[in-house]
Amino acid sequence: MSLRFIGIDPNTGQGESPTVWVDENRGELVIQGWKPDEATEAECAAFEMPGHAVGIPEHEQVVRVPARMVSILREACDAAERAQLR
């Protein structure tokens, strides 16, 4: 895996470090964030969308990242998109 560091939460404190990378080989975002509280996870798991099963599959996880990281996420999205064009 070839991860390219994009950015970290600009307000990172001790023990808190939401971070974003791009896997340029796969054209995917890799996001480290906070674990959701039970209410958030339950709300995500209950979300219904036509054509999709309700719930969070065992191989997936919901994470939280602060809105102040939007510009970092945009940069990561652009980098992932460019990686797919290769």
N, C-alpha and C positions, 0 to 999 in steps of 0.2 A: 504494500500500500504506500502511496506517495502522498502524504498529507502536506498541504501548504497552509501554514498559519495565516489567518486573515485578521483576527482581532479578539480582544478580551474586553469584558465589561469595563468601561472607563472608571467606574466607581468601585472597582474590586477592592475588597477588604481582606483581612485574614480569613482564610478558609472558604472564601466565596470567589469563584472565578468562572462565571459563564464565559465560554470560549467558543469560537467558530473556526473551523478549518474547512478546506475543500480537498477532497480526494480527486486529484486531477486525472488519475487513470480511469476512474469510474464516472467522473462527472457528477459527484454527489457532495452534499453538504454533510459535515460532521459537526454536531452541536452538543456541547456540554452545558447543562443548565441545572436548575434546582429541581429536585423531586417535587411533584405536585402534592398538595394535601389530599386527603381522601375525598373531600367534596369535589374538588376539581377533577380528579381521576374518574370519579363516578359520573360526573356530568359528561366528560369526554366519552366514556364507555357507553353511555346511554344515547349518544347522538345517532340519529337515524338518517340514512341517506339511501335513496333508491339504488338497488343493485349491490349494496354492500351489507355485510353482516354487522350487527350491532355488537359492540364490545371492542376491547383492545387485545389483539392476538398476543399470545405468550412471547413471541419473538420481537414485540414492539414495546416502546415505552413513551409515555408523555413526559415532556420536560418543559420547564418554564424558563424564559429568558426575559430580561427587562426590556421595555420599549425603548430605552435609551440606546439599545444596540441595533436599532433599525438600520442605520447607515452601514454598520458592519455586516448585517445580514444581506443588505442590497449588494455590497461589494462581493460577498461570498456567492450570491446568486449569479452575478455577472461572471465571476471566475469559473463557476461550475458550468455555466452555459458555454463559455469559450472552450472549456475542456471537451465538451461534447462535440464541438465543431471540428476538432482535429481529425 
